[in-house]
Amino acid sequence: MKYLVLIFGNTDNTWTGSAEDVAAIRSLTELKHSLAASGELVSSEGLDFPSSGKVVQLRDGVRVITDGPYGEAKEQLAGFFMIDTADERAQEIAAQVAAIIGDRVELRGTLLSAP
């Protein structure tokens, strides 16, 4: 089954380039390569800052684009791992990601790949 491991970031804690930030990115990259080698990785990306996003919607059949982010929240989606593995293994991978970033992550199955 496919799962998303969702990584959130606090908008107050932006990327600083600190040794801690660099070490976390390095560790996430190593995990990405390990999951690719095992065949469990579908996709993984870090996302640009929420302020660079756009909200796209249709109003009366007209496309309207406004600057993002959509939600006025302190936490925004910062990146993800999409993995294809068994439930227990997905939980193990999510725990690894949580340990690397030093915070919680959200693990969600995808609907179309569910049995």
The first five atom37 places (N, CA, C, CB, O) and aatype in JSON, in Angstrom:
{
  "aatype": [12, 11, 18, 10, 19, 10, 9, 13, 7, 2, 16, 3, 2, 16, 17, 16, 7, 15, 0, 6, 3, 19, 0, 0, 9, 1, 15, 10, 16, 6, 10, 11, 8, 15, 10, 0, 0, 15, 7, 6, 10, 19, 15, 15, 6, 7, 10, 3, 13, 14, 15, 15, 7, 11, 19, 19, 5, 10, 1, 3, 7, 19, 1, 19, 9, 16, 3, 7, 14, 18, 7, 6, 0, 11, 6, 5, 10, 0, 7, 13, 13, 12, 9, 3, 16, 0, 3, 6, 1, 0, 5, 6, 9, 0, 0, 5, 19, 0, 0, 9, 9, 7, 3, 1, 19, 6, 10, 1, 7, 16, 10, 10, 15, 0, 14],
  "atom_mask": [
    [1, 1, 1, 1, 1],
    [1, 1, 1, 1, 1],
    [1, 1, 1, 1, 1],
    [1, 1, 1, 1, 1],
    [1, 1, 1, 1, 1],
    [1, 1, 1, 1, 1],
    [1, 1, 1, 1, 1],
    [1, 1, 1, 1, 1],
    [1, 1, 1, 0, 1],
    [1, 1, 1, 1, 1],
    [1, 1, 1, 1, 1],
    [1, 1, 1, 1, 1],
    [1, 1, 1, 1, 1],
    [1, 1, 1, 1, 1],
    [1, 1, 1, 1, 1],
    [1, 1, 1, 1, 1],
    [1, 1, 1, 0, 1],
    [1, 1, 1, 1, 1],
    [1, 1, 1, 1, 1],
    [1, 1, 1, 1, 1],
    [1, 1, 1, 1, 1],
    [1, 1, 1, 1, 1],
    [1, 1, 1, 1, 1],
    [1, 1, 1, 1, 1],
    [1, 1, 1, 1, 1],
    [1, 1, 1, 1, 1],
    [1, 1, 1, 1, 1],
    [1, 1, 1, 1, 1],
    [1, 1, 1, 1, 1],
    [1, 1, 1, 1, 1],
    [1, 1, 1, 1, 1],
    [1, 1, 1, 1, 1],
    [1, 1, 1, 1, 1],
    [1, 1, 1, 1, 1],
    [1, 1, 1, 1, 1],
    [1, 1, 1, 1, 1],
    [1, 1, 1, 1, 1],
    [1, 1, 1, 1, 1],
    [1, 1, 1, 0, 1],
    [1, 1, 1, 1, 1],
    [1, 1, 1, 1, 1],
    [1, 1, 1, 1, 1],
    [1, 1, 1, 1, 1],
    [1, 1, 1, 1, 1],
    [1, 1, 1, 1, 1],
    [1, 1, 1, 0, 1],
    [1, 1, 1, 1, 1],
    [1, 1, 1, 1, 1],
    [1, 1, 1, 1, 1],
    [1, 1, 1, 1, 1],
    [1, 1, 1, 1, 1],
    [1, 1, 1, 1, 1],
    [1, 1, 1, 0, 1],
    [1, 1, 1, 1, 1],
    [1, 1, 1, 1, 1],
    [1, 1, 1, 1, 1],
    [1, 1, 1, 1, 1],
    [1, 1, 1, 1, 1],
    [1, 1, 1, 1, 1],
    [1, 1, 1, 1, 1],
    [1, 1, 1, 0, 1],
    [1, 1, 1, 1, 1],
    [1, 1, 1, 1, 1],
    [1, 1, 1, 1, 1],
    [1, 1, 1, 1, 1],
    [1, 1, 1, 1, 1],
    [1, 1, 1, 1, 1],
    [1, 1, 1, 0, 1],
    [1, 1, 1, 1, 1],
    [1, 1, 1, 1, 1],
    [1, 1, 1, 0, 1],
    [1, 1, 1, 1, 1],
    [1, 1, 1, 1, 1],
    [1, 1, 1, 1, 1],
    [1, 1, 1, 1, 1],
    [1, 1, 1, 1, 1],
    [1, 1, 1, 1, 1],
    [1, 1, 1, 1, 1],
    [1, 1, 1, 0, 1],
    [1, 1, 1, 1, 1],
    [1, 1, 1, 1, 1],
    [1, 1, 1, 1, 1],
    [1, 1, 1, 1, 1],
    [1, 1, 1, 1, 1],
    [1, 1, 1, 1, 1],
    [1, 1, 1, 1, 1],
    [1, 1, 1, 1, 1],
    [1, 1, 1, 1, 1],
    [1, 1, 1, 1, 1],
    [1, 1, 1, 1, 1],
    [1, 1, 1, 1, 1],
    [1, 1, 1, 1, 1],
    [1, 1, 1, 1, 1],
    [1, 1, 1, 1, 1],
    [1, 1, 1, 1, 1],
    [1, 1, 1, 1, 1],
    [1, 1, 1, 1, 1],
    [1, 1, 1, 1, 1],
    [1, 1, 1, 1, 1],
    [1, 1, 1, 1, 1],
    [1, 1, 1, 1, 1],
    [1, 1, 1, 0, 1],
    [1, 1, 1, 1, 1],
    [1, 1, 1, 1, 1],
    [1, 1, 1, 1, 1],
    [1, 1, 1, 1, 1],
    [1, 1, 1, 1, 1],
    [1, 1, 1, 1, 1],
    [1, 1, 1, 0, 1],
    [1, 1, 1, 1, 1],
    [1, 1, 1, 1, 1],
    [1, 1, 1, 1, 1],
    [1, 1, 1, 1, 1],
    [1, 1, 1, 1, 1],
    [1, 1, 1, 1, 1]
  ],
  "atom_positions": [
    [[0.84, -1.19, 0.0], [0.0, 0.0, 0.0], [0.88, 1.24, 0.0], [-0.95, 0.0, 1.21], [1.98, 1.23, 0.55]],
    [[0.38, 2.29, -0.61], [1.13, 3.54, -0.65], [0.73, 4.43, 0.52], [0.89, 4.28, -1.97], [-0.43, 4.52, 0.91]],
    [[1.75, 5.08, 1.08], [1.56, 6.0, 2.2], [2.31, 7.29, 1.93], [2.04, 5.35, 3.53], [3.32, 7.31, 1.24]],
    [[1.78, 8.37, 2.5], [2.5, 9.64, 2.53], [2.97, 9.88, 3.95], [1.61, 10.8, 2.03], [2.19, 9.79, 4.9]],
    [[4.24, 10.19, 4.09], [4.79, 10.68, 5.34], [4.89, 12.19, 5.15], [6.21, 10.01, 5.7], [5.72, 12.67, 4.38]],
    [[4.03, 12.93, 5.85], [3.95, 14.38, 5.68], [4.79, 15.08, 6.75], [2.48, 14.85, 5.74], [4.63, 14.83, 7.94]],
    [[5.65, 15.95, 6.3], [6.54, 16.7, 7.18], [6.03, 18.14, 7.23], [8.03, 16.64, 6.69], [5.84, 18.77, 6.2]],
    [[5.83, 18.65, 8.43], [5.34, 20.01, 8.59], [6.44, 20.89, 9.15], [4.11, 20.03, 9.51], [7.33, 20.43, 9.86]],
    [[6.36, 22.16, 8.83], [7.31, 23.12, 9.34], [6.57, 24.3, 9.93], [0.0, 0.0, 0.0], [5.49, 24.67, 9.47]],
    [[7.16, 24.87, 10.95], [6.6, 26.05, 11.58], [7.03, 27.26, 10.78], [7.05, 26.16, 13.07], [8.22, 27.42, 10.5]],
    [[6.11, 28.1, 10.4], [6.46, 29.26, 9.57], [7.37, 30.23, 10.31], [5.19, 29.98, 9.13], [8.03, 31.05, 9.67]],
    [[7.44, 30.14, 11.64], [8.35, 30.99, 12.4], [9.78, 30.45, 12.35], [7.89, 31.1, 13.85], [10.73, 31.21, 12.56]],
    [[9.93, 29.16, 12.08], [11.26, 28.53, 12.04], [11.64, 28.25, 10.6], [11.27, 27.22, 12.87], [11.48, 27.12, 10.12]],
    [[12.13, 29.24, 9.92], [12.51, 29.06, 8.53], [13.89, 28.46, 8.44], [12.44, 30.39, 7.77], [14.63, 28.42, 9.42]],
    [[14.23, 28.0, 7.27], [15.55, 27.43, 7.0], [16.61, 28.48, 7.32], [15.66, 26.95, 5.52], [16.56, 29.6, 6.82]],
    [[17.57, 28.09, 8.14], [18.62, 29.04, 8.52], [19.97, 28.67, 7.95], [18.72, 29.13, 10.02], [20.89, 29.48, 7.94]],
    [[20.11, 27.43, 7.46], [21.41, 26.98, 6.99], [22.33, 26.59, 8.12], [0.0, 0.0, 0.0], [23.53, 26.41, 7.92]],
    [[21.78, 26.45, 9.31], [22.58, 26.07, 10.48], [23.12, 24.65, 10.31], [21.75, 26.18, 11.77], [22.65, 23.9, 9.46]],
    [[24.1, 24.31, 11.12], [24.65, 22.95, 11.09], [23.56, 21.92, 11.35], [25.79, 22.81, 12.12], [23.58, 20.84, 10.77]],
    [[22.62, 22.24, 12.22], [21.51, 21.33, 12.53], [20.61, 21.14, 11.3], [20.68, 21.86, 13.73], [20.21, 20.02, 10.99]],
    [[20.3, 22.23, 10.6], [19.49, 22.15, 9.38], [20.19, 21.3, 8.31], [19.21, 23.55, 8.82], [19.57, 20.44, 7.7]],
    [[21.47, 21.55, 8.11], [22.23, 20.82, 7.09], [22.3, 19.34, 7.45], [23.66, 21.4, 6.96], [22.16, 18.49, 6.57]],
    [[22.5, 19.03, 8.73], [22.56, 17.63, 9.15], [21.21, 16.93, 8.92], [22.95, 17.54, 10.65], [21.19, 15.77, 8.51]],
    [[20.1, 17.62, 9.18], [18.77, 17.03, 8.96], [18.54, 16.76, 7.47], [17.66, 17.97, 9.52], [18.05, 15.69, 7.11]],
    [[18.9, 17.71, 6.62], [18.74, 17.51, 5.17], [19.6, 16.35, 4.7], [19.1, 18.79, 4.39], [19.16, 15.54, 3.89]],
    [[20.81, 16.27, 5.21], [21.71, 15.17, 4.85], [21.09, 13.83, 5.25], [23.09, 15.35, 5.52], [21.1, 12.88, 4.47]],
    [[20.55, 13.75, 6.47], [19.95, 12.51, 6.96], [18.7, 12.14, 6.16], [19.61, 12.64, 8.44], [18.48, 10.96, 5.86]],
    [[17.88, 13.13, 5.83], [16.68, 12.85, 5.02], [17.08, 12.37, 3.63], [15.8, 14.11, 4.92], [16.42, 11.5, 3.07]],
    [[18.15, 12.93, 3.07], [18.63, 12.5, 1.76], [19.16, 11.07, 1.82], [19.73, 13.45, 1.25], [18.91, 10.29, 0.9]],
    [[19.87, 10.73, 2.88], [20.35, 9.35, 3.05], [19.18, 8.39, 3.15], [21.24, 9.24, 4.3], [19.21, 7.31, 2.56]],
    [[18.14, 8.77, 3.91], [16.96, 7.92, 4.03], [16.29, 7.77, 2.66], [15.95, 8.52, 5.06], [15.85, 6.68, 2.3]],
    [[16.21, 8.85, 1.9], [15.62, 8.8, 0.56], [16.37, 7.8, -0.32], [15.64, 10.2, -0.09], [15.75, 7.01, -1.03]],
    [[17.7, 7.84, -0.29], [18.49, 6.9, -1.1], [18.31, 5.46, -0.62], [19.98, 7.28, -1.04], [18.24, 4.54, -1.44]],
    [[18.22, 5.27, 0.68], [18.02, 3.93, 1.24], [16.66, 3.36, 0.81], [18.12, 3.97, 2.78], [16.56, 2.2, 0.43]],
    [[15.61, 4.19, 0.87], [14.28, 3.74, 0.47], [14.21, 3.48, -1.03], [13.22, 4.76, 0.88], [13.51, 2.57, -1.47]],
    [[14.93, 4.27, -1.82], [14.98, 4.03, -3.27], [15.66, 2.7, -3.56], [15.73, 5.18, -3.99], [15.21, 1.95, -4.41]],
    [[16.75, 2.42, -2.84], [17.48, 1.17, -3.05], [16.64, -0.05, -2.67], [18.78, 1.19, -2.23], [16.77, -1.1, -3.29]],
    [[15.79, 0.1, -1.65], [14.96, -1.04, -1.21], [13.7, -1.18, -2.06], [14.57, -0.87, 0.26], [12.98, -2.18, -1.94]],
    [[13.42, -0.21, -2.93], [12.23, -0.26, -3.76], [10.98, 0.28, -3.08], [0.0, 0.0, 0.0], [9.88, 0.16, -3.62]],
    [[11.13, 0.86, -1.89], [9.97, 1.35, -1.14], [9.62, 2.81, -1.46], [10.23, 1.21, 0.34], [8.51, 3.25, -1.17]],
    [[10.54, 3.55, -2.06], [10.32, 4.97, -2.34], [9.55, 5.15, -3.64], [11.65, 5.72, -2.4], [9.94, 4.61, -4.68]],
    [[8.46, 5.89, -3.59], [7.74, 6.29, -4.79], [8.21, 7.68, -5.2], [6.19, 6.26, -4.56], [8.52, 7.93, -6.36]],
    [[8.25, 8.59, -4.21], [8.66, 9.97, -4.47], [8.97, 10.65, -3.14], [7.56, 10.74, -5.25], [8.45, 10.25, -2.1]],
    [[9.8, 11.67, -3.19], [10.11, 12.45, -2.0], [10.56, 13.82, -2.43], [11.19, 11.75, -1.13], [11.37, 13.96, -3.34]],
    [[10.05, 14.84, -1.77], [10.42, 16.21, -2.09], [10.3, 17.09, -0.86], [9.55, 16.76, -3.23], [9.44, 16.89, 0.01]],
    [[11.16, 18.07, -0.8], [10.98, 19.19, 0.11], [10.25, 20.26, -0.67], [0.0, 0.0, 0.0], [10.44, 20.39, -1.88]],
    [[9.43, 21.03, 0.01], [8.64, 22.06, -0.67], [9.21, 23.45, -0.39], [7.17, 21.98, -0.23], [9.79, 23.7, 0.66]],
    [[9.03, 24.34, -1.36], [9.44, 25.72, -1.21], [8.62, 26.36, -0.08], [9.26, 26.51, -2.55], [7.62, 25.79, 0.36]],
    [[9.03, 27.52, 0.38], [8.33, 28.19, 1.47], [6.89, 28.51, 1.07], [9.07, 29.47, 1.87], [6.62, 28.82, -0.09]],
    [[5.96, 28.46, 2.03], [4.55, 28.72, 1.73], [4.33, 30.07, 1.05], [3.74, 28.66, 3.01], [3.41, 30.21, 0.23]],
    [[5.14, 31.05, 1.37], [4.95, 32.38, 0.77], [5.18, 32.38, -0.74], [5.9, 33.37, 1.43], [4.75, 33.31, -1.42]],
    [[5.84, 31.35, -1.26], [6.06, 31.28, -2.71], [4.92, 30.6, -3.44], [7.36, 30.55, -3.0], [4.9, 30.56, -4.67]],
    [[3.96, 30.05, -2.7], [2.85, 29.33, -3.3], [1.79, 30.24, -3.88], [0.0, 0.0, 0.0], [1.77, 31.44, -3.62]],
    [[0.93, 29.65, -4.64], [-0.22, 30.34, -5.24], [-1.48, 29.53, -4.91], [-0.04, 30.5, -6.79], [-1.44, 28.31, -4.84]],
    [[-2.57, 30.23, -4.72], [-3.88, 29.6, -4.57], [-4.58, 29.75, -5.91], [-4.71, 30.24, -3.39], [-4.75, 30.86, -6.4]],
    [[-4.99, 28.63, -6.5], [-5.66, 28.64, -7.8], [-7.06, 28.1, -7.6], [-4.86, 27.79, -8.86], [-7.25, 27.02, -7.05]],
    [[-8.04, 28.85, -8.06], [-9.43, 28.43, -7.92], [-10.25, 28.95, -9.09], [-10.02, 28.92, -6.58], [-9.82, 29.83, -9.83]],
    [[-11.44, 28.38, -9.25], [-12.37, 28.85, -10.27], [-13.52, 29.58, -9.59], [-12.9, 27.66, -11.14], [-14.11, 29.07, -8.63]],
    [[-13.82, 30.76, -10.08], [-14.98, 31.53, -9.6], [-15.82, 31.88, -10.82], [-14.54, 32.83, -8.81], [-15.41, 32.65, -11.68]],
    [[-17.0, 31.3, -10.86], [-17.9, 31.5, -12.01], [-17.21, 31.19, -13.32], [-18.43, 32.95, -12.02], [-17.36, 31.92, -14.31]],
    [[-16.43, 30.11, -13.34], [-15.76, 29.66, -14.55], [-14.5, 30.42, -14.9], [0.0, 0.0, 0.0], [-13.88, 30.15, -15.94]],
    [[-14.09, 31.36, -14.05], [-12.89, 32.16, -14.3], [-11.8, 31.74, -13.33], [-13.19, 33.69, -14.17], [-12.04, 31.65, -12.12]],
    [[-10.61, 31.49, -13.85], [-9.48, 31.12, -13.0], [-8.99, 32.36, -12.24], [-8.31, 30.51, -13.85], [-8.73, 33.41, -12.83]],
    [[-8.89, 32.2, -10.93], [-8.41, 33.28, -10.07], [-7.18, 32.77, -9.34], [-9.52, 33.77, -9.06], [-7.22, 31.72, -8.7]],
    [[-6.1, 33.52, -9.44], [-4.84, 33.13, -8.79], [-4.44, 34.22, -7.81], [-3.71, 32.89, -9.85], [-4.35, 35.4, -8.16]],
    [[-4.2, 33.8, -6.57], [-3.75, 34.74, -5.54], [-2.5, 34.18, -4.88], [-4.86, 35.0, -4.49], [-2.23, 32.98, -4.95]],
    [[-1.74, 35.04, -4.26], [-0.55, 34.6, -3.54], [-0.94, 33.73, -2.37], [0.28, 35.79, -3.07], [-1.97, 33.96, -1.72]],
    [[-0.12, 32.71, -2.09], [-0.35, 31.8, -0.99], [0.29, 32.32, 0.27], [0.0, 0.0, 0.0], [0.84, 33.43, 0.26]],
    [[0.25, 31.59, 1.34], [-0.34, 30.25, 1.44], [-1.85, 30.31, 1.62], [0.3, 29.47, 2.6], [-2.41, 31.35, 1.95]],
    [[-2.49, 29.17, 1.38], [-3.95, 29.09, 1.49], [-4.39, 29.27, 2.93], [-4.45, 27.75, 0.94], [-5.26, 30.09, 3.23]],
    [[-3.79, 28.51, 3.83], [-4.2, 28.54, 5.23], [-3.4, 29.54, 6.03], [0.0, 0.0, 0.0], [-2.19, 29.66, 5.85]],
    [[-4.07, 30.24, 6.91], [-3.38, 31.15, 7.83], [-3.03, 30.35, 9.08], [-4.26, 32.41, 8.19], [-3.66, 30.5, 10.12]],
    [[-2.03, 29.51, 8.95], [-1.65, 28.64, 10.06], [-0.15, 28.77, 10.31], [-2.03, 27.17, 9.76], [0.61, 29.1, 9.41]],
    [[0.24, 28.49, 11.54], [1.67, 28.51, 11.85], [2.4, 27.34, 11.22], [1.9, 28.51, 13.36], [3.56, 27.45, 10.85]],
    [[1.71, 26.2, 11.09], [2.33, 25.02, 10.5], [1.9, 24.88, 9.05], [1.96, 23.75, 11.29], [0.72, 25.02, 8.72]],
    [[2.87, 24.62, 8.19], [2.61, 24.43, 6.77], [3.33, 23.16, 6.33], [3.07, 25.66, 5.93], [4.32, 22.76, 6.94]],
    [[2.84, 22.54, 5.27], [3.48, 21.35, 4.71], [4.85, 21.75, 4.18], [2.61, 20.72, 3.59], [4.97, 22.67, 3.37]],
    [[5.89, 21.05, 4.64], [7.26, 21.38, 4.26], [7.87, 20.35, 3.31], [8.13, 21.49, 5.5], [8.81, 20.66, 2.58]],
    [[7.35, 19.13, 3.31], [7.88, 18.09, 2.44], [7.16, 16.78, 2.68], [0.0, 0.0, 0.0], [6.28, 16.68, 3.53]],
    [[7.55, 15.77, 1.89], [6.87, 14.49, 2.02], [7.76, 13.36, 1.49], [5.53, 14.51, 1.27], [8.69, 13.58, 0.72]],
    [[7.44, 12.17, 1.92], [7.94, 10.92, 1.35], [6.71, 10.14, 0.95], [8.85, 10.11, 2.37], [5.82, 9.94, 1.78]],
    [[6.62, 9.68, -0.29], [5.57, 8.74, -0.67], [6.26, 7.38, -0.76], [4.86, 9.14, -2.04], [7.22, 7.2, -1.51]],
    [[5.74, 6.44, 0.01], [6.36, 5.12, 0.09], [5.33, 4.07, -0.27], [6.94, 4.86, 1.49], [4.12, 4.29, -0.14]],
    [[5.81, 2.92, -0.71], [4.95, 1.79, -1.06], [5.46, 0.6, -0.27], [4.95, 1.51, -2.62], [6.45, -0.03, -0.65]],
    [[4.77, 0.3, 0.82], [5.25, -0.73, 1.74], [4.11, -1.19, 2.64], [6.44, -0.21, 2.58], [3.01, -0.65, 2.58]],
    [[4.37, -2.17, 3.47], [3.37, -2.68, 4.41], [3.15, -1.67, 5.54], [3.8, -4.05, 4.98], [4.0, -0.82, 5.8]],
    [[2.01, -1.79, 6.21], [1.6, -0.85, 7.26], [2.65, -0.71, 8.36], [0.3, -1.3, 7.87], [3.04, 0.41, 8.7]],
    [[3.12, -1.8, 8.9], [4.09, -1.75, 10.0], [5.39, -1.08, 9.55], [4.39, -3.17, 10.52], [5.97, -0.28, 10.29]],
    [[5.85, -1.4, 8.36], [7.07, -0.79, 7.82], [6.86, 0.71, 7.59], [7.49, -1.48, 6.51], [7.76, 1.5, 7.84]],
    [[5.68, 1.1, 7.13], [5.37, 2.52, 6.93], [5.48, 3.28, 8.25], [3.95, 2.7, 6.33], [5.98, 4.41, 8.28]],
    [[5.02, 2.66, 9.32], [5.13, 3.29, 10.64], [6.6, 3.42, 11.07], [4.35, 2.48, 11.68], [6.99, 4.43, 11.66]],
    [[7.4, 2.41, 10.77], [8.84, 2.47, 11.08], [9.51, 3.62, 10.33], [9.52, 1.14, 10.73], [10.31, 4.36, 10.9]],
    [[9.19, 3.76, 9.05], [9.78, 4.82, 8.23], [9.34, 6.19, 8.75], [9.38, 4.65, 6.74], [10.16, 7.11, 8.85]],
    [[8.06, 6.32, 9.08], [7.56, 7.59, 9.61], [8.29, 7.94, 10.91], [6.04, 7.51, 9.85], [8.61, 9.11, 11.14]],
    [[8.54, 6.96, 11.74], [9.28, 7.2, 12.99], [10.71, 7.65, 12.71], [9.29, 5.93, 13.86], [11.24, 8.5, 13.42]],
    [[11.33, 7.08, 11.67], [12.68, 7.52, 11.3], [12.68, 8.98, 10.87], [13.23, 6.63, 10.16], [13.55, 9.75, 11.27]],
    [[11.7, 9.36, 10.07], [11.61, 10.75, 9.61], [11.37, 11.67, 10.81], [10.47, 10.91, 8.55], [12.0, 12.72, 10.91]],
    [[10.47, 11.27, 11.71], [10.19, 12.08, 12.9], [11.46, 12.27, 13.75], [9.09, 11.42, 13.74], [11.7, 13.36, 14.27]],
    [[12.25, 11.22, 13.87], [13.49, 11.31, 14.64], [14.48, 12.27, 13.97], [14.13, 9.92, 14.79], [15.16, 13.03, 14.65]],
    [[14.55, 12.22, 12.66], [15.49, 13.09, 11.93], [15.11, 14.56, 12.08], [15.53, 12.7, 10.44], [15.97, 15.4, 12.33]],
    [[13.82, 14.87, 11.94], [13.42, 16.28, 12.0], [13.17, 16.77, 13.42], [12.19, 16.49, 11.17], [13.02, 17.97, 13.65]],
    [[13.11, 15.83, 14.36], [12.91, 16.22, 15.76], [11.51, 16.7, 16.06], [0.0, 0.0, 0.0], [11.3, 17.52, 16.95]],
    [[10.55, 16.2, 15.31], [9.15, 16.6, 15.5], [8.26, 15.49, 14.96], [8.85, 17.97, 14.8], [8.75, 14.53, 14.37]],
    [[6.99, 15.63, 15.16], [6.04, 14.63, 14.66], [5.86, 14.76, 13.16], [4.68, 14.77, 15.38], [6.1, 15.82, 12.58]],
    [[5.44, 13.68, 12.55], [5.05, 13.68, 11.14], [3.66, 13.03, 11.07], [6.1, 12.91, 10.24], [3.21, 12.4, 12.03]],
    [[3.02, 13.18, 9.94], [1.71, 12.55, 9.74], [1.87, 11.44, 8.71], [0.64, 13.6, 9.28], [2.48, 11.65, 7.65]],
    [[1.33, 10.28, 9.01], [1.37, 9.13, 8.1], [-0.06, 8.88, 7.62], [1.96, 7.85, 8.81], [-0.96, 8.67, 8.42]],
    [[-0.24, 8.92, 6.29], [-1.57, 8.71, 5.72], [-1.5, 7.79, 4.54], [-2.2, 10.04, 5.32], [-0.65, 7.96, 3.66]],
    [[-2.39, 6.82, 4.5], [-2.51, 5.94, 3.35], [-3.2, 6.65, 2.21], [0.0, 0.0, 0.0], [-3.95, 7.61, 2.41]],
    [[-2.95, 6.17, 1.0], [-3.64, 6.73, -0.15], [-4.86, 5.88, -0.46], [-2.7, 6.82, -1.39], [-4.84, 4.67, -0.26]],
    [[-5.91, 6.49, -0.95], [-7.17, 5.77, -1.17], [-7.13, 4.85, -2.38], [-8.29, 6.75, -1.34], [-7.65, 3.73, -2.32]],
    [[-6.54, 5.28, -3.46], [-6.59, 4.49, -4.68], [-5.74, 3.24, -4.63], [-6.17, 5.32, -5.85], [-5.95, 2.31, -5.41]],
    [[-4.76, 3.2, -3.72], [-3.92, 2.02, -3.63], [-4.35, 1.1, -2.48], [-2.46, 2.43, -3.44], [-3.73, 0.06, -2.25]],
    [[-5.4, 1.49, -1.76], [-5.87, 0.65, -0.66], [-6.45, -0.64, -1.21], [-6.93, 1.4, 0.2], [-7.02, -0.65, -2.3]],
    [[-6.31, -1.75, -0.45], [-6.84, -3.03, -0.93], [-8.35, -3.06, -0.99], [-6.38, -4.14, -0.04], [-8.93, -4.07, -1.38]]
  ]
}
